[in-house]
Amino acid sequence: MSGIQAQKAMMRVLKGETLSPPPLWMMRQAGRYLPEYRETRKQAKNFLDLCYSPDLAVEVTHQPIRRFGFDAAILFSDILVVPHALGRDVTFSEGSGPAMPPIDADGIHALSDVKAHEVLAPVYETVRRLAAELAAETTLIGFCGAPWTVATYMIAGHGTPDQAPARLFAYREPAAFERLLDVIADLSAEYLFRQVQAGADCVQIFDSWASVLDDESFARFCIRPVRRIIDGLRARGCTAPVIAFPKGASALYQGYREATRADALGLDWTMPLGMARDLQKEGAVQGNLDPLLLIAGGDALDHGVDRILQALGSGPLIFNLGHGITPQAPISNVTRMIKRVRGANAG
């Protein structure tokens, strides 16, 4: 770890230190709950244009840091830039989310990453600018989607409640599905590596749909591809810490860190704090406040913050939400949470 990184609270925790108060950031911290984000969003033709415009992506990444002073900034982008870089026609529509033509076995075998890094070049430029502009104490986080979660969108063509299309495809076309996971994993490893080369201090892998799989499928579709990404990073000589977030994995979190070789675990809000303490014995954990508490506010928010600090504050903890902040969260409640975590009077 470089001297500059050693000054960064989040990087210290990722290396196993316990800090009080713990470092703090929020998933989706640059987003629609912020009026400044909504104004910047108007300057882009569409959501992908926002992700691929370094000027705009740098600005929205900075916004929550300026307003709240979080300990980390996370690159503003989207997990679906990876299938877009593989040649899939990805679109985002207000109110209906991302969409792309569903892929089949023939389409999987035709995937090519030949032009992927040309497509992703604006993302690397965004990281370079952020690394140059952020304060020395602010950790810069790069990220990608886990292959399972990215594949669910590619198979169905859109988000679904239980990812049945991807699960069915995996059962019916196991060889093609594993090839899809490998293609995504290999591009993601290089994508994360280039983010680190551009200046990211650490990276996070988001597996938003780990909750829908049985234990055997979890091992094949969540653990194996994430291990492939992390092994790919290490084979390239990349030592940046990796946070893995298999949302909703429940009991399957046990053994996940060792199996994937992740440095830290992101925990969703359903994780029992007793189990979280056990996982923390192996290294840093991140989370896990229910995002709805930022809407509720008041005593409920204070109690939720205090429970996590009491349970996990004596070990390596990065305070965060158990998933992304929602657009309905009042800014005043975010401020209240930050003050509570950092030990000031909530007021």
KOLVO-434672 format. One record per residue (C-alpha): residue in three letters; residue number from 0; x, y, z. Coordinates in pm, whole numbers. Layout:
<sites>
+------+-----+--------+--------+--------+
| rest |  nr |   east |  north |     up |
+------+-----+--------+--------+--------+
|  ALA | NUM |      X |      Y |      Z |
...
+------+-----+--------+--------+--------+
</sites>
This chain:
<sites>
+------+-----+--------+--------+--------+
| rest |  nr |   east |  north |     up |
+------+-----+--------+--------+--------+
|  MET |   0 |      0 |      0 |      0 |
|  SER |   1 |    143 |    338 |   -100 |
|  GLY |   2 |    202 |    619 |    147 |
|  ILE |   3 |    -95 |    812 |      7 |
|  GLN |   4 |   -322 |    510 |     35 |
|  ALA |   5 |   -206 |    455 |    393 |
|  GLN |   6 |   -365 |    792 |    482 |
|  LYS |   7 |   -704 |    683 |    352 |
|  ALA |   8 |   -932 |    549 |    624 |
|  MET |   9 |  -1116 |    306 |    400 |
|  MET |  10 |   -794 |    157 |    265 |
|  ARG |  11 |   -668 |    106 |    618 |
|  VAL |  12 |   -984 |    -86 |    707 |
|  LEU |  13 |   -957 |   -296 |    391 |
|  LYS |  14 |   -614 |   -400 |    516 |
|  GLY |  15 |   -766 |   -513 |    846 |
|  GLU |  16 |   -746 |   -210 |   1076 |
|  THR |  17 |  -1028 |   -114 |   1311 |
|  LEU |  18 |  -1104 |    260 |   1311 |
|  SER |  19 |  -1342 |    458 |   1527 |
|  PRO |  20 |  -1544 |    608 |   1379 |
|  PRO |  21 |  -1540 |    374 |   1081 |
|  PRO |  22 |  -1506 |    510 |    727 |
|  LEU |  23 |  -1839 |    577 |    558 |
|  TRP |  24 |  -1982 |    588 |    208 |
|  MET |  25 |  -2311 |    485 |     45 |
|  MET |  26 |  -2391 |    268 |   -251 |
|  ARG |  27 |  -2561 |    481 |   -520 |
|  GLN |  28 |  -2444 |    791 |   -333 |
|  ALA |  29 |  -2433 |    983 |   -662 |
|  GLY |  30 |  -2796 |    964 |   -768 |
|  ARG |  31 |  -3148 |   1093 |   -799 |
|  TYR |  32 |  -3197 |   1188 |   -434 |
|  LEU |  33 |  -2954 |   1477 |   -496 |
|  PRO |  34 |  -3090 |   1788 |   -672 |
|  GLU |  35 |  -2747 |   1860 |   -819 |
|  TYR |  36 |  -2744 |   1514 |   -978 |
|  ARG |  37 |  -3085 |   1571 |  -1133 |
|  GLU |  38 |  -2962 |   1897 |  -1284 |
|  THR |  39 |  -2648 |   1737 |  -1426 |
|  ARG |  40 |  -2851 |   1445 |  -1562 |
|  LYS |  41 |  -3042 |   1691 |  -1783 |
|  GLN |  42 |  -2722 |   1765 |  -1973 |
|  ALA |  43 |  -2694 |   1408 |  -2103 |
|  LYS |  44 |  -2895 |   1268 |  -2393 |
|  ASN |  45 |  -2951 |    944 |  -2203 |
|  PHE |  46 |  -2814 |    748 |  -1911 |
|  LEU |  47 |  -2537 |    577 |  -2110 |
|  ASP |  48 |  -2431 |    916 |  -2241 |
|  LEU |  49 |  -2398 |   1027 |  -1879 |
|  CYS |  50 |  -2182 |    722 |  -1799 |
|  TYR |  51 |  -1960 |    775 |  -2103 |
|  SER |  52 |  -1913 |   1150 |  -2065 |
|  PRO |  53 |  -1606 |   1205 |  -1844 |
|  ASP |  54 |  -1703 |   1566 |  -1776 |
|  LEU |  55 |  -2047 |   1468 |  -1647 |
|  ALA |  56 |  -1943 |   1142 |  -1478 |
|  VAL |  57 |  -1663 |   1318 |  -1288 |
|  GLU |  58 |  -1905 |   1588 |  -1176 |
|  VAL |  59 |  -2169 |   1352 |  -1042 |
|  THR |  60 |  -1905 |   1137 |   -869 |
|  HIS |  61 |  -1783 |   1449 |   -688 |
|  GLN |  62 |  -2129 |   1570 |   -583 |
|  PRO |  63 |  -2189 |   1352 |   -274 |
|  ILE |  64 |  -1828 |   1404 |   -164 |
|  ARG |  65 |  -1870 |   1782 |   -176 |
|  ARG |  66 |  -2203 |   1773 |      5 |
|  PHE |  67 |  -2138 |   1507 |    270 |
|  GLY |  68 |  -1762 |   1451 |    293 |
|  PHE |  69 |  -1782 |   1074 |    252 |
|  ASP |  70 |  -1459 |    879 |    298 |
|  ALA |  71 |  -1487 |    724 |    -47 |
|  ALA |  72 |  -1603 |    817 |   -395 |
|  ILE |  73 |  -1728 |    543 |   -623 |
|  LEU |  74 |  -1691 |    578 |   -998 |
|  PHE |  75 |  -2018 |    684 |  -1159 |
|  SER |  76 |  -2104 |    425 |  -1422 |
|  ASP |  77 |  -2328 |    119 |  -1456 |
|  ILE |  78 |  -2276 |   -257 |  -1447 |
|  LEU |  79 |  -2426 |   -290 |  -1797 |
|  VAL |  80 |  -2145 |   -107 |  -1972 |
|  VAL |  81 |  -1978 |   -450 |  -1990 |
|  PRO |  82 |  -2245 |   -612 |  -2212 |
|  HIS |  83 |  -2257 |   -286 |  -2408 |
|  ALA |  84 |  -1881 |   -316 |  -2463 |
|  LEU |  85 |  -1940 |   -673 |  -2583 |
|  GLY |  86 |  -2160 |   -535 |  -2861 |
|  ARG |  87 |  -2504 |   -568 |  -2704 |
|  ASP |  88 |  -2753 |   -288 |  -2770 |
|  VAL |  89 |  -2817 |   -158 |  -2419 |
|  THR |  90 |  -3076 |    115 |  -2359 |
|  PHE |  91 |  -3210 |    281 |  -2046 |
|  SER |  92 |  -3565 |    416 |  -2026 |
|  GLU |  93 |  -3706 |    632 |  -1748 |
|  GLY |  94 |  -3946 |    426 |  -1541 |
|  SER |  95 |  -3869 |     91 |  -1706 |
|  GLY |  96 |  -3497 |     46 |  -1648 |
|  PRO |  97 |  -3234 |   -112 |  -1872 |
|  ALA |  98 |  -3316 |   -325 |  -2174 |
|  MET |  99 |  -3131 |   -512 |  -2446 |
|  PRO | 100 |  -3216 |   -786 |  -2696 |
|  PRO | 101 |  -3216 |  -1121 |  -2513 |
|  ILE | 102 |  -2914 |  -1331 |  -2601 |
|  ASP | 103 |  -2927 |  -1700 |  -2700 |
|  ALA | 104 |  -2661 |  -1969 |  -2729 |
|  ASP | 105 |  -2560 |  -1861 |  -3079 |
|  GLY | 106 |  -2533 |  -1502 |  -2963 |
|  ILE | 107 |  -2314 |  -1607 |  -2671 |
|  HIS | 108 |  -2071 |  -1787 |  -2900 |
|  ALA | 109 |  -2058 |  -1479 |  -3124 |
|  LEU | 110 |  -1967 |  -1236 |  -2846 |
|  SER | 111 |  -1645 |  -1045 |  -2902 |
|  ASP | 112 |  -1445 |   -810 |  -2681 |
|  VAL | 113 |  -1231 |   -681 |  -2969 |
|  LYS | 114 |  -1365 |   -328 |  -2938 |
|  ALA | 115 |  -1455 |   -345 |  -2569 |
|  HIS | 116 |  -1185 |   -117 |  -2434 |
|  GLU | 117 |  -1243 |    136 |  -2708 |
|  VAL | 118 |  -1604 |    154 |  -2587 |
|  LEU | 119 |  -1492 |    167 |  -2223 |
|  ALA | 120 |  -1216 |    425 |  -2279 |
|  PRO | 121 |  -1430 |    715 |  -2146 |
|  VAL | 122 |  -1473 |    525 |  -1818 |
|  TYR | 123 |  -1097 |    496 |  -1777 |
|  GLU | 124 |  -1064 |    868 |  -1850 |
|  THR | 125 |  -1321 |    941 |  -1579 |
|  VAL | 126 |  -1118 |    737 |  -1330 |
|  ARG | 127 |   -796 |    917 |  -1427 |
|  ARG | 128 |   -956 |   1257 |  -1369 |
|  LEU | 129 |  -1109 |   1154 |  -1039 |
|  ALA | 130 |   -779 |   1013 |   -914 |
|  ALA | 131 |   -614 |   1346 |   -992 |
|  GLU | 132 |   -888 |   1563 |   -840 |
|  LEU | 133 |  -1006 |   1387 |   -524 |
|  ALA | 134 |   -860 |   1484 |   -189 |
|  ALA | 135 |   -572 |   1270 |    -65 |
|  GLU | 136 |   -784 |   1119 |    214 |
|  THR | 137 |  -1069 |   1009 |    -18 |
|  THR | 138 |  -1062 |    651 |   -144 |
|  LEU | 139 |  -1159 |    603 |   -510 |
|  ILE | 140 |  -1361 |    285 |   -574 |
|  GLY | 141 |  -1390 |    123 |   -914 |
|  PHE | 142 |  -1649 |   -144 |   -980 |
|  CYS | 143 |  -1815 |   -393 |  -1209 |
|  GLY | 144 |  -2117 |   -621 |  -1196 |
|  ALA | 145 |  -2062 |   -985 |  -1110 |
|  PRO | 146 |  -2098 |  -1219 |  -1409 |
|  TRP | 147 |  -2414 |  -1386 |  -1272 |
|  THR | 148 |  -2598 |  -1055 |  -1228 |
|  VAL | 149 |  -2482 |   -917 |  -1563 |
|  ALA | 150 |  -2581 |  -1244 |  -1733 |
|  THR | 151 |  -2935 |  -1226 |  -1591 |
|  TYR | 152 |  -2994 |   -903 |  -1781 |
|  MET | 153 |  -2834 |  -1038 |  -2099 |
|  ILE | 154 |  -3048 |  -1354 |  -2098 |
|  ALA | 155 |  -3383 |  -1192 |  -2012 |
|  GLY | 156 |  -3316 |   -863 |  -2189 |
|  HIS | 157 |  -3437 |   -673 |  -1882 |
|  GLY | 158 |  -3467 |   -702 |  -1508 |
|  THR | 159 |  -3703 |   -967 |  -1366 |
|  PRO | 160 |  -3827 |  -1037 |  -1011 |
|  ASP | 161 |  -3669 |  -1381 |   -973 |
|  GLN | 162 |  -3432 |  -1413 |  -1271 |
|  ALA | 163 |  -3625 |  -1718 |  -1394 |
|  PRO | 164 |  -3513 |  -1667 |  -1758 |
|  ALA | 165 |  -3144 |  -1688 |  -1664 |
|  ARG | 166 |  -3198 |  -1980 |  -1428 |
|  LEU | 167 |  -3391 |  -2174 |  -1692 |
|  PHE | 168 |  -3129 |  -2099 |  -1956 |
|  ALA | 169 |  -2854 |  -2219 |  -1720 |
|  TYR | 170 |  -3039 |  -2548 |  -1663 |
|  ARG | 171 |  -3116 |  -2604 |  -2033 |
|  GLU | 172 |  -2792 |  -2472 |  -2187 |
|  PRO | 173 |  -2526 |  -2521 |  -1919 |
|  ALA | 174 |  -2226 |  -2508 |  -2153 |
|  ALA | 175 |  -2343 |  -2190 |  -2326 |
|  PHE | 176 |  -2428 |  -2028 |  -1993 |
|  GLU | 177 |  -2089 |  -2105 |  -1841 |
|  ARG | 178 |  -1925 |  -1963 |  -2153 |
|  LEU | 179 |  -2127 |  -1645 |  -2105 |
|  LEU | 180 |  -2012 |  -1619 |  -1744 |
|  ASP | 181 |  -1650 |  -1672 |  -1850 |
|  VAL | 182 |  -1668 |  -1407 |  -2122 |
|  ILE | 183 |  -1813 |  -1156 |  -1877 |
|  ALA | 184 |  -1560 |  -1251 |  -1607 |
|  ASP | 185 |  -1260 |  -1219 |  -1836 |
|  LEU | 186 |  -1365 |   -879 |  -1969 |
|  SER | 187 |  -1452 |   -767 |  -1615 |
|  ALA | 188 |  -1107 |   -863 |  -1485 |
|  GLU | 189 |   -939 |   -651 |  -1752 |
|  TYR | 190 |  -1194 |   -373 |  -1699 |
|  LEU | 191 |  -1120 |   -358 |  -1325 |
|  PHE | 192 |   -747 |   -384 |  -1387 |
|  ARG | 193 |   -758 |    -83 |  -1617 |
|  GLN | 194 |   -961 |    111 |  -1360 |
|  VAL | 195 |   -688 |     43 |  -1105 |
|  GLN | 196 |   -421 |    141 |  -1356 |
|  ALA | 197 |   -612 |    466 |  -1407 |
|  GLY | 198 |   -609 |    541 |  -1034 |
|  ALA | 199 |   -880 |    344 |   -851 |
|  ASP | 200 |   -762 |    246 |   -501 |
|  CYS | 201 |   -989 |    -56 |   -468 |
|  VAL | 202 |  -1276 |   -220 |   -655 |
|  GLN | 203 |  -1615 |   -365 |   -574 |
|  ILE | 204 |  -1797 |   -649 |   -751 |
|  PHE | 205 |  -2175 |   -621 |   -728 |
|  ASP | 206 |  -2373 |   -948 |   -739 |
|  SER | 207 |  -2721 |   -805 |   -694 |
|  TRP | 208 |  -2907 |  -1129 |   -768 |
|  ALA | 209 |  -2717 |  -1385 |   -560 |
|  SER | 210 |  -3030 |  -1438 |   -350 |
|  VAL | 211 |  -3223 |  -1638 |   -612 |
|  LEU | 212 |  -2982 |  -1934 |   -639 |
|  ASP | 213 |  -2961 |  -2264 |   -454 |
|  ASP | 214 |  -2629 |  -2363 |   -301 |
|  GLU | 215 |  -2505 |  -2564 |   -601 |
|  SER | 216 |  -2595 |  -2289 |   -849 |
|  PHE | 217 |  -2446 |  -2029 |   -617 |
|  ALA | 218 |  -2114 |  -2212 |   -623 |
|  ARG | 219 |  -2119 |  -2241 |  -1004 |
|  PHE | 220 |  -2267 |  -1907 |  -1103 |
|  CYS | 221 |  -2162 |  -1670 |   -823 |
|  ILE | 222 |  -1848 |  -1803 |   -658 |
|  ARG | 223 |  -1664 |  -1949 |   -959 |
|  PRO | 224 |  -1693 |  -1641 |  -1187 |
|  VAL | 225 |  -1604 |  -1395 |   -911 |
|  ARG | 226 |  -1301 |  -1609 |   -827 |
|  ARG | 227 |  -1212 |  -1597 |  -1197 |
|  ILE | 228 |  -1221 |  -1216 |  -1190 |
|  ILE | 229 |  -1009 |  -1190 |   -876 |
|  ASP | 230 |   -760 |  -1450 |  -1001 |
|  GLY | 231 |   -742 |  -1252 |  -1325 |
|  LEU | 232 |   -660 |   -935 |  -1134 |
|  ARG | 233 |   -390 |  -1105 |   -928 |
|  ALA | 234 |   -240 |  -1269 |  -1239 |
|  ARG | 235 |   -202 |   -919 |  -1384 |
|  GLY | 236 |     -8 |   -812 |  -1076 |
|  CYS | 237 |   -295 |   -607 |   -937 |
|  THR | 238 |   -289 |   -593 |   -556 |
|  ALA | 239 |   -581 |   -351 |   -508 |
|  PRO | 240 |   -831 |   -476 |   -248 |
|  VAL | 241 |  -1152 |   -631 |   -381 |
|  ILE | 242 |  -1488 |   -595 |   -206 |
|  ALA | 243 |  -1740 |   -861 |   -310 |
|  PHE | 244 |  -2110 |   -802 |   -250 |
|  PRO | 245 |  -2328 |  -1113 |   -307 |
|  LYS | 246 |  -2655 |   -945 |   -207 |
|  GLY | 247 |  -2900 |  -1175 |    -32 |
|  ALA | 248 |  -2661 |  -1471 |    -12 |
|  SER | 249 |  -2761 |  -1531 |    352 |
|  ALA | 250 |  -2598 |  -1848 |    490 |
|  LEU | 251 |  -2402 |  -1882 |    165 |
|  TYR | 252 |  -2184 |  -1592 |    277 |
|  GLN | 253 |  -2007 |  -1851 |    492 |
|  GLY | 254 |  -1696 |  -1957 |    302 |
|  TYR | 255 |  -1756 |  -1704 |     24 |
|  ARG | 256 |  -1455 |  -1486 |    109 |
|  GLU | 257 |  -1214 |  -1779 |    111 |
|  ALA | 258 |  -1365 |  -1934 |   -202 |
|  THR | 259 |  -1351 |  -1613 |   -408 |
|  ARG | 260 |  -1037 |  -1465 |   -245 |
|  ALA | 261 |  -1219 |  -1137 |   -190 |
|  ASP | 262 |  -1054 |   -904 |     59 |
|  ALA | 263 |  -1378 |   -766 |    206 |
|  LEU | 264 |  -1746 |   -856 |    207 |
|  GLY | 265 |  -2036 |   -622 |    141 |
|  LEU | 266 |  -2334 |   -722 |    357 |
|  ASP | 267 |  -2699 |   -659 |    275 |
|  TRP | 268 |  -2944 |   -541 |    543 |
|  THR | 269 |  -3094 |   -889 |    597 |
|  MET | 270 |  -2763 |  -1023 |    727 |
|  PRO | 271 |  -2798 |  -1104 |   1101 |
|  LEU | 272 |  -2545 |   -902 |   1293 |
|  GLY | 273 |  -2429 |  -1209 |   1482 |
|  MET | 274 |  -2336 |  -1375 |   1152 |
|  ALA | 275 |  -2179 |  -1048 |   1038 |
|  ARG | 276 |  -1954 |  -1054 |   1344 |
|  ASP | 277 |  -1842 |  -1406 |   1253 |
|  LEU | 278 |  -1762 |  -1296 |    897 |
|  GLN | 279 |  -1573 |   -997 |   1034 |
|  LYS | 280 |  -1330 |  -1230 |   1212 |
|  GLU | 281 |  -1192 |  -1313 |    867 |
|  GLY | 282 |  -1146 |   -950 |    760 |
|  ALA | 283 |  -1325 |   -629 |    675 |
|  VAL | 284 |  -1700 |   -614 |    624 |
|  GLN | 285 |  -1907 |   -336 |    470 |
|  GLY | 286 |  -2267 |   -243 |    538 |
|  ASN | 287 |  -2538 |   -296 |    628 |
|  LEU | 288 |  -2806 |    -35 |    713 |
|  ASP | 289 |  -3152 |    -92 |    564 |
|  PRO | 290 |  -3192 |    180 |    295 |
|  LEU | 291 |  -3552 |    232 |    407 |
|  LEU | 292 |  -3424 |    367 |    737 |
|  LEU | 293 |  -3296 |    668 |    543 |
|  ILE | 294 |  -3657 |    733 |    444 |
|  ALA | 295 |  -3797 |    667 |    792 |
|  GLY | 296 |  -3541 |    885 |    971 |
|  GLY | 297 |  -3579 |    978 |   1339 |
|  ASP | 298 |  -3533 |    728 |   1618 |
|  ALA | 299 |  -3560 |    432 |   1381 |
|  LEU | 300 |  -3259 |    557 |   1183 |
|  ASP | 301 |  -3059 |    630 |   1496 |
|  HIS | 302 |  -3134 |    283 |   1635 |
|  GLY | 303 |  -3036 |    115 |   1307 |
|  VAL | 304 |  -2703 |    299 |   1299 |
|  ASP | 305 |  -2631 |    225 |   1664 |
|  ARG | 306 |  -2702 |   -148 |   1629 |
|  ILE | 307 |  -2445 |   -182 |   1352 |
|  LEU | 308 |  -2182 |     22 |   1534 |
|  GLN | 309 |  -2234 |   -175 |   1854 |
|  ALA | 310 |  -2218 |   -510 |   1677 |
|  LEU | 311 |  -1940 |   -442 |   1428 |
|  GLY | 312 |  -1758 |   -130 |   1546 |
|  SER | 313 |  -1491 |   -323 |   1735 |
|  GLY | 314 |  -1364 |   -484 |   1414 |
|  PRO | 315 |  -1271 |   -373 |   1061 |
|  LEU | 316 |  -1592 |   -203 |    938 |
|  ILE | 317 |  -1680 |     21 |    646 |
|  PHE | 318 |  -2018 |    171 |    732 |
|  ASN | 319 |  -2256 |    160 |    438 |
|  LEU | 320 |  -2610 |     74 |    342 |
|  GLY | 321 |  -2721 |   -282 |    279 |
|  HIS | 322 |  -2805 |   -178 |    -78 |
|  GLY | 323 |  -2823 |    150 |   -268 |
|  ILE | 324 |  -2986 |    466 |   -139 |
|  THR | 325 |  -3332 |    525 |   -289 |
|  PRO | 326 |  -3446 |    845 |   -462 |
|  GLN | 327 |  -3703 |    904 |   -186 |
|  ALA | 328 |  -3441 |    941 |     90 |
|  PRO | 329 |  -3437 |   1295 |    235 |
|  ILE | 330 |  -3097 |   1461 |    234 |
|  SER | 331 |  -3151 |   1560 |    599 |
|  ASN | 332 |  -3162 |   1192 |    696 |
|  VAL | 333 |  -2834 |   1123 |    516 |
|  THR | 334 |  -2678 |   1405 |    717 |
|  ARG | 335 |  -2828 |   1264 |   1036 |
|  MET | 336 |  -2684 |    920 |    962 |
|  ILE | 337 |  -2337 |   1062 |    896 |
|  LYS | 338 |  -2340 |   1259 |   1221 |
|  ARG | 339 |  -2455 |    953 |   1411 |
|  VAL | 340 |  -2181 |    734 |   1265 |
|  ARG | 341 |  -1913 |    994 |   1327 |
|  GLY | 342 |  -2022 |   1055 |   1686 |
|  ALA | 343 |  -2171 |   1404 |   1658 |
|  ASN | 344 |  -2508 |   1499 |   1805 |
|  ALA | 345 |  -2776 |   1406 |   1556 |
|  GLY | 346 |  -2986 |   1714 |   1647 |
+------+-----+--------+--------+--------+
</sites>
